[in-house]
């Protein structure tokens, strides 16, 4: 009889749920704002966003709706970026942009822009990799390129296979 009472009380108390997660263990959710990736005095990137979620320790985050992003070269704005989703590592300052990603070079007289679905930034090597097909738009013309690698440290750009044609202006 005592065992049946113990079992009944245990079942009733079991339905009360688990205790809440301590605040130090919860992710931080943010609605609209600006986030920057800086190392001491060197700027790496900055994003304006719709929503963001940072890990409890602040070392990683997921940013949604990046609509005005900037990638810096030698501390100066070099490219703009917009993306549906960006995952950042606040320790290494690396990021991965997913979904519809648009990149445009700032102060480019040819107004070149790049559209793709995946961009990876490695801050330690200053490398921007677009490993999936990219569409390069220049003055109304479009080229499809299998992949693009931009080395910010050496100013080298490597293109994969190219499809399409471009008319030269006379």
N, CA and C atoms as a LAMMPS dump frame, in Angstrom:
ITEM: TIMESTEP
0
ITEM: NUMBER OF ATOMS
510
ITEM: BOX BOUNDS ff ff ff
-5.0000000000000000e+02 5.0000000000000000e+02
-5.0000000000000000e+02 5.0000000000000000e+02
-5.0000000000000000e+02 5.0000000000000000e+02
ITEM: ATOMS id mol type element x y z
1 1 1 N 0.819 -1.189 0
2 1 2 C 0 0 0
3 1 3 C 0.868 1.26 0
4 2 1 N 1.924 1.267 0.805
5 2 2 C 2.835 2.406 0.857
6 2 3 C 3.526 2.583 -0.481
7 3 1 N 3.854 1.463 -1.144
8 3 2 C 4.507 1.547 -2.44
9 3 3 C 3.574 2.171 -3.473
10 4 1 N 2.288 1.83 -3.46
11 4 2 C 1.312 2.383 -4.399
12 4 3 C 1.165 3.889 -4.186
13 5 1 N 1.16 4.347 -2.926
14 5 2 C 1.065 5.78 -2.636
15 5 3 C 2.321 6.496 -3.134
16 6 1 N 3.483 5.898 -2.922
17 6 2 C 4.757 6.472 -3.368
18 6 3 C 4.761 6.595 -4.894
19 7 1 N 4.304 5.555 -5.602
20 7 2 C 4.263 5.554 -7.058
21 7 3 C 3.287 6.611 -7.572
22 8 1 N 2.12 6.74 -6.94
23 8 2 C 1.123 7.733 -7.351
24 8 3 C 1.657 9.146 -7.168
25 9 1 N 2.273 9.441 -6.032
26 9 2 C 2.837 10.778 -5.775
27 9 3 C 3.957 11.057 -6.766
28 10 1 N 4.775 10.058 -7.071
29 10 2 C 5.861 10.219 -8.038
30 10 3 C 5.352 10.565 -9.419
31 11 1 N 4.273 9.922 -9.846
32 11 2 C 3.685 10.199 -11.151
33 11 3 C 3.111 11.611 -11.191
34 12 1 N 2.45 12.044 -10.131
35 12 2 C 1.869 13.387 -10.071
36 12 3 C 2.973 14.434 -10.121
37 13 1 N 4.028 14.255 -9.34
38 13 2 C 5.122 15.224 -9.31
39 13 3 C 5.927 15.226 -10.604
40 14 1 N 5.971 14.105 -11.305
41 14 2 C 6.735 14.018 -12.552
42 14 3 C 6.153 14.927 -13.624
43 15 1 N 4.897 15.221 -13.59
44 15 2 C 4.254 16.062 -14.587
45 15 3 C 4.515 17.537 -14.414
46 16 1 N 5.222 17.91 -13.404
47 16 2 C 5.446 19.344 -13.145
48 16 3 C 6.55 19.947 -14.007
49 17 1 N 7.235 19.161 -14.787
50 17 2 C 8.256 19.7 -15.689
51 17 3 C 9.624 19.757 -15.047
52 18 1 N 10.568 20.178 -15.859
53 18 2 C 11.945 20.288 -15.387
54 18 3 C 12.204 21.714 -14.929
55 19 1 N 13.166 21.891 -14.051
56 19 2 C 13.469 23.247 -13.603
57 19 3 C 13.988 24.089 -14.766
58 20 1 N 13.798 25.404 -14.722
59 20 2 C 14.262 26.26 -15.819
60 20 3 C 15.79 26.237 -15.916
61 21 1 N 16.257 26.504 -17.126
62 21 2 C 17.698 26.553 -17.37
63 21 3 C 18.245 27.837 -16.743
64 22 1 N 19.354 27.754 -16.019
65 22 2 C 19.94 28.965 -15.441
66 22 3 C 20.262 29.986 -16.533
67 23 1 N 20.149 31.281 -16.251
68 23 2 C 20.391 32.314 -17.27
69 23 3 C 21.749 32.195 -17.946
70 24 1 N 22.767 31.753 -17.252
71 24 2 C 24.098 31.651 -17.845
72 24 3 C 24.171 30.557 -18.902
73 25 1 N 23.187 29.664 -18.947
74 25 2 C 23.2 28.557 -19.903
75 25 3 C 22.222 28.769 -21.062
76 26 1 N 21.547 29.898 -21.114
77 26 2 C 20.578 30.155 -22.171
78 26 3 C 21.204 30.98 -23.284
79 27 1 N 20.745 30.704 -24.495
80 27 2 C 21.175 31.505 -25.637
81 27 3 C 20.592 32.907 -25.507
82 28 1 N 21.252 33.875 -26.106
83 28 2 C 20.797 35.261 -26.085
84 28 3 C 20.166 35.561 -27.445
85 29 1 N 18.889 35.926 -27.446
86 29 2 C 18.178 36.262 -28.671
87 29 3 C 18.079 37.77 -28.804
88 30 1 N 18.407 38.264 -29.992
89 30 2 C 18.402 39.701 -30.253
90 30 3 C 17.514 39.991 -31.457
91 31 1 N 16.811 41.095 -31.414
92 31 2 C 15.932 41.487 -32.499
93 31 3 C 16.439 42.791 -33.093
94 32 1 N 16.94 42.726 -34.302
95 32 2 C 17.449 43.899 -35.003
96 32 3 C 18.642 44.523 -34.313
97 33 1 N 19.662 44.835 -35.072
98 33 2 C 20.829 45.472 -34.482
99 33 3 C 22.024 45.419 -35.399
100 34 1 N 23.187 45.573 -34.783
101 34 2 C 24.456 45.655 -35.498
102 34 3 C 25.483 44.853 -34.713
103 35 1 N 26.259 44.04 -35.404
104 35 2 C 27.309 43.256 -34.758
105 35 3 C 28.597 43.461 -35.55
106 36 1 N 29.723 43.536 -34.824
107 36 2 C 31.017 43.741 -35.466
108 36 3 C 31.994 42.657 -35.057
109 37 1 N 32.87 42.312 -35.974
110 37 2 C 33.958 41.387 -35.693
111 37 3 C 35.259 42.159 -35.725
112 38 1 N 35.765 42.496 -34.546
113 38 2 C 37.001 43.279 -34.44
114 38 3 C 38.046 42.509 -33.657
115 39 1 N 39.283 42.642 -34.047
116 39 2 C 40.399 42.08 -33.293
117 39 3 C 41.258 43.269 -32.862
118 40 1 N 41.213 43.608 -31.589
119 40 2 C 41.889 44.756 -30.988
120 40 3 C 41.502 46.017 -31.755
121 41 1 N 42.321 46.492 -32.686
122 41 2 C 41.962 47.701 -33.435
123 41 3 C 41.664 47.419 -34.892
124 42 1 N 41.797 46.174 -35.329
125 42 2 C 41.564 45.824 -36.726
126 42 3 C 40.134 45.344 -36.921
127 43 1 N 39.42 46.001 -37.823
128 43 2 C 38.058 45.596 -38.142
129 43 3 C 38.087 44.489 -39.184
130 44 1 N 37.251 43.469 -38.999
131 44 2 C 37.17 42.363 -39.942
132 44 3 C 35.859 42.408 -40.728
133 45 1 N 34.736 42.498 -40.017
134 45 2 C 33.429 42.554 -40.651
135 45 3 C 32.433 43.224 -39.708
136 46 1 N 31.311 43.635 -40.287
137 46 2 C 30.208 44.224 -39.516
138 46 3 C 28.909 43.893 -40.25
139 47 1 N 27.853 43.586 -39.476
140 47 2 C 26.57 43.222 -40.074
141 47 3 C 25.425 43.951 -39.368
142 48 1 N 24.499 44.496 -40.143
143 48 2 C 23.198 44.908 -39.63
144 48 3 C 22.286 43.711 -39.869
145 49 1 N 21.412 43.407 -38.91
146 49 2 C 20.643 42.175 -39.014
147 49 3 C 19.22 42.356 -38.493
148 50 1 N 18.361 41.376 -38.861
149 50 2 C 16.979 41.349 -38.388
150 50 3 C 16.88 40.635 -37.045
151 51 1 N 17.45 39.417 -36.956
152 51 2 C 17.456 38.673 -35.694
153 51 3 C 18.798 37.977 -35.531
154 52 1 N 19.155 37.711 -34.291
155 52 2 C 20.403 36.992 -34.008
156 52 3 C 20.23 36.168 -32.746
157 53 1 N 20.978 35.078 -32.686
158 53 2 C 21.006 34.254 -31.486
159 53 3 C 22.469 33.944 -31.179
160 54 1 N 22.905 34.346 -29.993
161 54 2 C 24.269 34.079 -29.554
162 54 3 C 24.268 32.915 -28.587
163 55 1 N 25.324 32.107 -28.649
164 55 2 C 25.448 30.982 -27.725
165 55 3 C 25.567 31.521 -26.304
166 56 1 N 25.289 30.695 -25.285
167 56 2 C 25.358 31.162 -23.898
168 56 3 C 26.701 31.799 -23.528
169 57 1 N 27.796 31.295 -24.102
170 57 2 C 29.107 31.878 -23.784
171 57 3 C 29.506 32.985 -24.758
172 58 1 N 28.678 33.265 -25.767
173 58 2 C 28.941 34.342 -26.708
174 58 3 C 30.002 34.026 -27.746
175 59 1 N 30.453 32.775 -27.834
176 59 2 C 31.532 32.437 -28.767
177 59 3 C 31.044 32.177 -30.188
178 60 1 N 29.778 31.829 -30.352
179 60 2 C 29.22 31.602 -31.678
180 60 3 C 27.852 32.251 -31.766
181 61 1 N 27.415 32.451 -32.979
182 61 2 C 26.093 33.044 -33.161
183 61 3 C 25.536 32.752 -34.527
184 62 1 N 24.223 32.85 -34.627
185 62 2 C 23.515 32.723 -35.886
186 62 3 C 22.789 34.029 -36.123
187 63 1 N 23.022 34.62 -37.266
188 63 2 C 22.452 35.927 -37.595
189 63 3 C 21.563 35.739 -38.812
190 64 1 N 20.347 36.248 -38.745
191 64 2 C 19.387 36.111 -39.837
192 64 3 C 19.047 37.477 -40.405
193 65 1 N 18.901 37.526 -41.722
194 65 2 C 18.513 38.771 -42.377
195 65 3 C 19.608 39.824 -42.361
196 66 1 N 20.81 39.456 -42.757
197 66 2 C 21.894 40.445 -42.858
198 66 3 C 21.611 41.29 -44.09
199 67 1 N 21.318 42.572 -43.873
200 67 2 C 20.936 43.423 -44.993
201 67 3 C 21.933 44.512 -45.277
202 68 1 N 22.854 44.751 -44.411
203 68 2 C 23.915 45.716 -44.689
204 68 3 C 25.164 45.236 -43.963
205 69 1 N 25.921 44.413 -44.66
206 69 2 C 27.153 43.908 -44.073
207 69 3 C 28.343 44.515 -44.784
208 70 1 N 29.449 44.588 -44.084
209 70 2 C 30.681 45.111 -44.669
210 70 3 C 31.818 44.172 -44.294
211 71 1 N 32.648 43.843 -45.286
212 71 2 C 33.874 43.107 -45.041
213 71 3 C 35.007 44.107 -45.234
214 72 1 N 35.896 44.16 -44.26
215 72 2 C 36.966 45.153 -44.266
216 72 3 C 38.268 44.561 -44.792
217 73 1 N 39.044 45.399 -45.439
218 73 2 C 40.399 45.034 -45.878
219 73 3 C 41.336 46.082 -45.299
220 74 1 N 42.285 45.629 -44.508
221 74 2 C 43.211 46.539 -43.825
222 74 3 C 42.465 47.599 -43.019
223 75 1 N 41.347 47.201 -42.421
224 75 2 C 40.575 48.101 -41.574
225 75 3 C 39.655 49.053 -42.309
226 76 1 N 39.611 48.974 -43.64
227 76 2 C 38.775 49.879 -44.433
228 76 3 C 37.699 49.075 -45.161
229 77 1 N 36.488 49.637 -45.331
230 77 2 C 35.414 48.922 -46.036
231 77 3 C 35.864 48.518 -47.44
232 78 1 N 35.664 47.237 -47.778
233 78 2 C 36.122 46.706 -49.055
234 78 3 C 34.971 46.111 -49.872
235 79 1 N 34.085 45.345 -49.204
236 79 2 C 32.952 44.721 -49.868
237 79 3 C 31.715 44.849 -49.008
238 80 1 N 30.558 44.939 -49.666
239 80 2 C 29.298 44.851 -48.935
240 80 3 C 28.776 43.431 -49.098
241 81 1 N 27.995 42.988 -48.117
242 81 2 C 27.423 41.641 -48.171
243 81 3 C 26.024 41.679 -47.576
244 82 1 N 25.131 40.945 -48.202
245 82 2 C 23.817 40.688 -47.617
246 82 3 C 23.589 39.188 -47.727
247 83 1 N 22.902 38.627 -46.733
248 83 2 C 22.701 37.18 -46.71
249 83 3 C 21.48 36.833 -45.882
250 84 1 N 20.891 35.691 -46.199
251 84 2 C 19.752 35.209 -45.417
252 84 3 C 20.192 34.792 -44.024
253 85 1 N 21.284 34.016 -43.95
254 85 2 C 21.761 33.493 -42.665
255 85 3 C 23.28 33.581 -42.611
256 86 1 N 23.802 33.95 -41.456
257 86 2 C 25.249 33.986 -41.247
258 86 3 C 25.546 33.337 -39.902
259 87 1 N 26.496 32.404 -39.904
260 87 2 C 26.989 31.804 -38.661
261 87 3 C 28.357 32.404 -38.384
262 88 1 N 28.543 32.931 -37.187
263 88 2 C 29.813 33.583 -36.853
264 88 3 C 30.493 32.883 -35.685
265 89 1 N 31.8 32.957 -35.68
266 89 2 C 32.61 32.529 -34.556
267 89 3 C 33.252 33.806 -34.033
268 90 1 N 32.833 34.262 -32.868
269 90 2 C 33.323 35.535 -32.337
270 90 3 C 34.746 35.443 -31.814
271 91 1 N 35.271 34.234 -31.657
272 91 2 C 36.654 34.065 -31.201
273 91 3 C 37.627 34.188 -32.378
274 92 1 N 37.363 33.453 -33.448
275 92 2 C 38.25 33.456 -34.613
276 92 3 C 37.89 34.543 -35.623
277 93 1 N 36.684 35.103 -35.527
278 93 2 C 36.104 36.081 -36.451
279 93 3 C 35.815 35.488 -37.826
280 94 1 N 35.737 34.155 -37.907
281 94 2 C 35.331 33.481 -39.137
282 94 3 C 33.811 33.55 -39.249
283 95 1 N 33.298 33.504 -40.486
284 95 2 C 31.855 33.412 -40.658
285 95 3 C 31.528 32.617 -41.902
286 96 1 N 30.31 32.094 -41.93
287 96 2 C 29.771 31.387 -43.08
288 96 3 C 28.413 31.995 -43.384
289 97 1 N 28.218 32.443 -44.621
290 97 2 C 26.946 33.016 -45.054
291 97 3 C 26.245 31.998 -45.942
292 98 1 N 24.942 31.808 -45.69
293 98 2 C 24.149 30.802 -46.41
294 98 3 C 22.886 31.414 -46.981
295 99 1 N 22.287 30.684 -47.917
296 99 2 C 21.045 31.154 -48.525
297 99 3 C 21.378 32.091 -49.674
298 100 1 N 20.527 33.039 -49.918
299 100 2 C 20.796 34.026 -50.96
300 100 3 C 21.842 34.996 -50.425
301 101 1 N 23.014 35.001 -51.041
302 101 2 C 24.125 35.854 -50.61
303 101 3 C 24.506 36.767 -51.77
304 102 1 N 24.56 38.061 -51.503
305 102 2 C 24.968 39.056 -52.503
306 102 3 C 26.188 39.796 -51.975
307 103 1 N 27.199 39.919 -52.83
308 103 2 C 28.422 40.63 -52.464
309 103 3 C 28.717 41.647 -53.552
310 104 1 N 29.146 42.84 -53.129
311 104 2 C 29.525 43.87 -54.086
312 104 3 C 30.762 44.579 -53.579
313 105 1 N 31.684 44.821 -54.478
314 105 2 C 32.904 45.519 -54.114
315 105 3 C 32.608 47.016 -53.991
316 106 1 N 33.093 47.633 -52.941
317 106 2 C 32.898 49.068 -52.716
318 106 3 C 33.889 49.831 -53.598
319 107 1 N 33.474 50.952 -54.122
320 107 2 C 34.32 51.814 -54.969
321 107 3 C 34.838 51.09 -56.204
322 108 1 N 34.047 50.205 -56.768
323 108 2 C 34.415 49.495 -57.989
324 108 3 C 33.801 50.243 -59.163
325 109 1 N 34.63 50.772 -60.043
326 109 2 C 34.106 51.547 -61.171
327 109 3 C 33.282 50.685 -62.117
328 110 1 N 33.535 49.373 -62.149
329 110 2 C 32.77 48.478 -63.012
330 110 3 C 31.504 47.963 -62.338
331 111 1 N 31.3 48.284 -61.069
332 111 2 C 30.094 47.892 -60.325
333 111 3 C 29.845 46.387 -60.392
334 112 1 N 30.893 45.598 -60.163
335 112 2 C 30.745 44.139 -60.171
336 112 3 C 30.053 43.681 -58.897
337 113 1 N 29.161 42.704 -59.045
338 113 2 C 28.514 42.095 -57.891
339 113 3 C 28.501 40.592 -58.084
340 114 1 N 28.405 39.86 -56.975
341 114 2 C 28.455 38.411 -56.973
342 114 3 C 27.236 37.879 -56.235
343 115 1 N 26.559 36.896 -56.817
344 115 2 C 25.436 36.212 -56.169
345 115 3 C 25.802 34.74 -56.037
346 116 1 N 25.561 34.162 -54.874
347 116 2 C 25.821 32.754 -54.64
348 116 3 C 24.968 32.284 -53.473
349 117 1 N 25.175 31.042 -53.023
350 117 2 C 24.401 30.537 -51.886
351 117 3 C 25.275 30.131 -50.7
352 118 1 N 26.596 30.288 -50.833
353 118 2 C 27.495 29.941 -49.736
354 118 3 C 28.771 30.764 -49.837
355 119 1 N 29.113 31.435 -48.741
356 119 2 C 30.354 32.2 -48.656
357 119 3 C 31.009 31.86 -47.331
358 120 1 N 32.317 31.601 -47.367
359 120 2 C 33.072 31.297 -46.152
360 120 3 C 34.208 32.307 -46.006
361 121 1 N 34.29 32.946 -44.849
362 121 2 C 35.36 33.897 -44.54
363 121 3 C 36.24 33.286 -43.459
364 122 1 N 37.54 33.191 -43.742
365 122 2 C 38.509 32.732 -42.754
366 122 3 C 39.371 33.924 -42.395
367 123 1 N 39.187 34.434 -41.198
368 123 2 C 39.84 35.673 -40.804
369 123 3 C 41.358 35.538 -40.674
370 124 1 N 41.837 34.422 -40.166
371 124 2 C 43.283 34.28 -39.941
372 124 3 C 44.084 34.357 -41.233
373 125 1 N 43.521 33.886 -42.342
374 125 2 C 44.221 33.925 -43.627
375 125 3 C 43.679 35.014 -44.551
376 126 1 N 42.653 35.717 -44.099
377 126 2 C 42.007 36.772 -44.896
378 126 3 C 41.539 36.234 -46.253
379 127 1 N 40.909 35.05 -46.207
380 127 2 C 40.428 34.391 -47.42
381 127 3 C 38.9 34.375 -47.452
382 128 1 N 38.35 34.749 -48.588
383 128 2 C 36.918 34.687 -48.835
384 128 3 C 36.708 33.63 -49.914
385 129 1 N 35.952 32.598 -49.579
386 129 2 C 35.729 31.482 -50.494
387 129 3 C 34.249 31.395 -50.844
388 130 1 N 33.975 31.329 -52.131
389 130 2 C 32.629 31.076 -52.639
390 130 3 C 32.72 29.736 -53.366
391 131 1 N 32.535 28.606 -52.635
392 131 2 C 32.785 27.286 -53.211
393 131 3 C 31.68 26.749 -54.125
394 132 1 N 30.528 27.385 -54.115
395 132 2 C 29.422 26.962 -54.983
396 132 3 C 29.354 27.887 -56.192
397 133 1 N 28.582 27.525 -57.212
398 133 2 C 28.47 28.4 -58.382
399 133 3 C 28.086 29.829 -57.996
400 134 1 N 28.761 30.777 -58.659
401 134 2 C 28.556 32.207 -58.415
402 134 3 C 28.169 32.867 -59.733
403 135 1 N 27.393 33.906 -59.626
404 135 2 C 27.033 34.692 -60.79
405 135 3 C 27.65 36.068 -60.613
406 136 1 N 28.497 36.433 -61.566
407 136 2 C 29.178 37.725 -61.528
408 136 3 C 28.445 38.646 -62.487
409 137 1 N 27.991 39.78 -61.973
410 137 2 C 27.255 40.756 -62.776
411 137 3 C 28.139 41.984 -62.977
412 138 1 N 28.331 42.366 -64.249
413 138 2 C 29.103 43.557 -64.585
414 138 3 C 28.42 44.278 -65.719
415 139 1 N 27.983 45.486 -65.478
416 139 2 C 27.379 46.341 -66.5
417 139 3 C 26.377 45.592 -67.387
418 140 1 N 25.427 44.91 -66.759
419 140 2 C 24.362 44.234 -67.485
420 140 3 C 24.729 42.88 -68.051
421 141 1 N 25.936 42.417 -67.833
422 141 2 C 26.379 41.119 -68.325
423 141 3 C 26.578 40.179 -67.137
424 142 1 N 26.34 38.874 -67.369
425 142 2 C 26.433 37.895 -66.285
426 142 3 C 27.302 36.722 -66.707
427 143 1 N 28.2 36.325 -65.819
428 143 2 C 29.011 35.127 -66.008
429 143 3 C 28.72 34.172 -64.866
430 144 1 N 28.675 32.884 -65.177
431 144 2 C 28.544 31.861 -64.14
432 144 3 C 29.938 31.285 -63.908
433 145 1 N 30.366 31.282 -62.649
434 145 2 C 31.691 30.792 -62.29
435 145 3 C 31.517 29.701 -61.246
436 146 1 N 32.213 28.578 -61.411
437 146 2 C 32.014 27.424 -60.534
438 146 3 C 32.418 27.71 -59.094
439 147 1 N 33.45 28.512 -58.895
440 147 2 C 33.854 28.916 -57.541
441 147 3 C 34.798 30.106 -57.641
442 148 1 N 34.868 30.872 -56.557
443 148 2 C 35.762 32.038 -56.509
444 148 3 C 36.47 32.041 -55.169
445 149 1 N 37.762 32.34 -55.203
446 149 2 C 38.542 32.517 -53.976
447 149 3 C 39.183 33.895 -54.032
448 150 1 N 38.981 34.688 -52.974
449 150 2 C 39.57 36.019 -52.895
450 150 3 C 40.531 36.037 -51.712
451 151 1 N 41.795 36.334 -51.985
452 151 2 C 42.8 36.446 -50.934
453 151 3 C 43.002 37.932 -50.662
454 152 1 N 42.477 38.404 -49.534
455 152 2 C 42.575 39.82 -49.199
456 152 3 C 44.014 40.223 -48.888
457 153 1 N 44.825 39.291 -48.417
458 153 2 C 46.21 39.597 -48.035
459 153 3 C 47.085 39.854 -49.258
460 154 1 N 46.848 39.113 -50.355
461 154 2 C 47.702 39.243 -51.542
462 154 3 C 46.994 39.908 -52.722
463 155 1 N 45.729 40.256 -52.567
464 155 2 C 44.923 40.839 -53.65
465 155 3 C 44.785 39.905 -54.844
466 156 1 N 44.81 38.604 -54.608
467 156 2 C 44.633 37.641 -55.687
468 156 3 C 43.21 37.112 -55.689
469 157 1 N 42.653 36.967 -56.896
470 157 2 C 41.335 36.378 -57.066
471 157 3 C 41.485 35.199 -58.02
472 158 1 N 40.98 34.034 -57.619
473 158 2 C 41.034 32.844 -58.459
474 158 3 C 39.611 32.436 -58.816
475 159 1 N 39.387 32.252 -60.123
476 159 2 C 38.092 31.824 -60.629
477 159 3 C 38.163 30.358 -61.03
478 160 1 N 37.059 29.632 -60.792
479 160 2 C 36.923 28.268 -61.298
480 160 3 C 36.466 28.312 -62.742
481 161 1 N 35.791 27.268 -63.199
482 161 2 C 35.29 27.202 -64.567
483 161 3 C 34.314 28.345 -64.825
484 162 1 N 34.423 28.952 -66.007
485 162 2 C 33.591 30.091 -66.367
486 162 3 C 32.64 29.68 -67.495
487 163 1 N 31.369 30.085 -67.361
488 163 2 C 30.374 29.855 -68.407
489 163 3 C 29.691 31.173 -68.734
490 164 1 N 29.509 31.438 -69.995
491 164 2 C 28.862 32.685 -70.404
492 164 3 C 29.796 33.459 -71.313
493 165 1 N 29.336 34.605 -71.753
494 165 2 C 30.166 35.448 -72.61
495 165 3 C 30.033 36.894 -72.19
496 166 1 N 31.045 37.659 -72.514
497 166 2 C 31.074 39.075 -72.172
498 166 3 C 31.413 39.852 -73.433
499 167 1 N 30.693 40.937 -73.683
500 167 2 C 31 41.793 -74.81
501 167 3 C 31.877 42.932 -74.323
502 168 1 N 32.978 43.137 -75.017
503 168 2 C 33.876 44.235 -74.673
504 168 3 C 33.351 45.521 -75.29
505 169 1 N 33.418 46.606 -74.52
506 169 2 C 33.001 47.906 -75.022
507 169 3 C 34.116 48.501 -75.874
508 170 1 N 33.711 49.174 -76.908
509 170 2 C 34.719 49.814 -77.785
510 170 3 C 34.764 51.285 -77.516
